Amino acid sequence: MTPPPRRLLIVEDDAAFARTLARSFERRGYAVSTVNGLDPLQAALAEGAAPTHAVVDLKLAGGSSGLACVKALHAHDPAIVIVVLTGYASIATAVEAIKLGARHYLAKPSNTDDIEAAFERAGGDADVALGQRQSSIKTLEWEHIHEALAAADFNISEAARQLGMHRRTLARKLEKRRVK
């Protein structure tokens, strides 16, 4: 009996990274397709693309949110195994990604082995080591900003209003520590 085909959809706006990741997964027996944002994702799903697995970058070009892609994928088929991959992880976006249907949330750099292991892990691990380090004020501020951004669907003006700060101040903070 042959195993069912594994069809992977990569949602990534960095073409070089998407190509490298696609080649790596193709060598592992996945049928891979890539899209670079929410609109191409919705078009691919409308055309009948039926991925079994997906890797979604959190922040896409043009201010698109990978969280919206996770929501669209999960709505299309709740059985799709989704892993969110980001260069700038935060607790707020990790929680939102899981709530929206992602199985796991990985911080870059993560390799193909890490992603494939995340595909296979269906449940949580109660024995995971708890960190001893307390969060710094900057980390807490960054997480609070991310919560507001997620709540505002990554609209900077709305997030700034919710945070009670000027839009340009928030934009400068985001520019210092890019959200990816």
N, C-alpha and C positions, 0 to 999 in steps of 0.2 A: 504494500500500500504506500503510495507516494504522499508525502506531506502536502498540506494545502499550500498554494502559492502565497508568498509574502510580497505584498505590494506596498512599497514605501513612497510616501509623498513628502518631499522636503520643501518647507516654506522658509526661504532664506533669500535676502536681497543682495548678499555678497556672492556674486556669480562664481568667483574662484573657489570660495569655501564650499558652495553648493556642489560644484563640479567634483571637487576632491572627495567630499562626503558621499556623493552619488557613486563614484567609482569604487570606493571602499565597500559600500553596501552591495553593489552589483557583484563584486568578487565573493560575497557571502551568500549569494543566491537570491537576493531581493530584486524584484522588478521595480526600478526607481523612476520617478518623475519629479520634476521640480517646478515650483512657481515662486514668484518673488513678492507676493503681497495678497491682500484680501480679495481684490477684484479678480485677479487671475485664478485664485483658489476657488472662488464661487463659480467661475466659468468652467473650471475643470470638473467640479462636482456636478454641475448642471449637464455636462457632456457625458456623464455616466462614469467618471473616474471613481473607482471603489477601492480606496487604499485600505489595507489592513493595519498599517502602521504610519505614523507621521512624526516628523521632527520639525518643530516650529521655533523660529527665532522670535524672541520677545519683542524687539523693536525693529521695525521694518522701515524701509525708505519712505519718505514722504509723510512721516509721522504716524504711519499705520501701526496698529497694535497687534502683536502676535496673540494677545488674549482674545481679540475678536476672531482671529483665525481658529483658535482652539474652540471657541464657542460654535463657530460654523461647522467645524469638523464633527464635533460631538453631536450637534443637532442633526447632521446628515446621517451619522451612524454612531450610536453610543458605544458600539463594540470596537471602534478604532482605538488602537493603543497609541496614545499621544505623549511625546516627551517634549517639554519646552527646554530650549537651550538658550542661555544668555550670557553675555560678557559682564553684565552689571546686575547681579542678583540682589534681590531684597526679599525680606519676609513677606511684605504686603503683596508683591506680585506672585510670589510662590503660592501663597494661600489662594489668591484669586485664580491662578492657573489650575490648581487642583479642584477648586469649586466648580470651574467651568468644564471640567472633564479630562484634564491632563492626568496621566498616570504618574509621571515624575517630572521634576524640574531640576535641571543640571546647570551648573555654572561652567562657563568656558574657562580654561580649555578642557574639553572633554573629547575623548577619542571614540572611535567606532565601538571598541570593546565596552566602554562606559555606557554608551547609548543602548547597545544591544542588551547589556545586563539590566538596564532600566526597563526595557521592553518586557523582559522576562519576570521582573519582580512585580507580582500582583498585589502584594500586601505590604504593610508597613513593618518595621523592625523595632519591636519594643526594647531590644537590647542594644540599640545604637548608643554610642558613648555620648554623654552629655558634656557640653563644653563648660570649662571652668571660667572662661574669660567673660567679664561683664562688658556690655555694649558701651561704647564711648558716646559722648554727647553728639558727635558728628554722625555716627552710625544711626543713632536714634532719630536725629533730624532727617537724615536721608530716607529712613524707613517711613517716617511720617509724611515726607514729601511724596514718596511712592504710593502710599495709601491714598493721598489726595488725588494724585494723577490717575490712579486706577479708578477711583470713584467718579472722576470727571471724564472717564474714557479717553485719557491722555490728551485732553484739551488744556493747554497751558494757561490760558486766560481764566478758565473756570477753576482750575486747581489753585491758581494764585488768589482768586477771590475767596475760595474756601479756607485757604491758609492765612488770609488776612495780610498778604504781602503784595507789593507791586509786581506786575507781570514781568518787568525787565529784571527785577531782583531774582525772581524764580528762574527766568531764562538763563541768567548768569550762573546761578548755582548748578543748573542742569548742564551747562556748557563745561563747567569745571570738572564735572564727574559725569561724563556722557552716559545716558541711558541706552542700552543696546538690547 
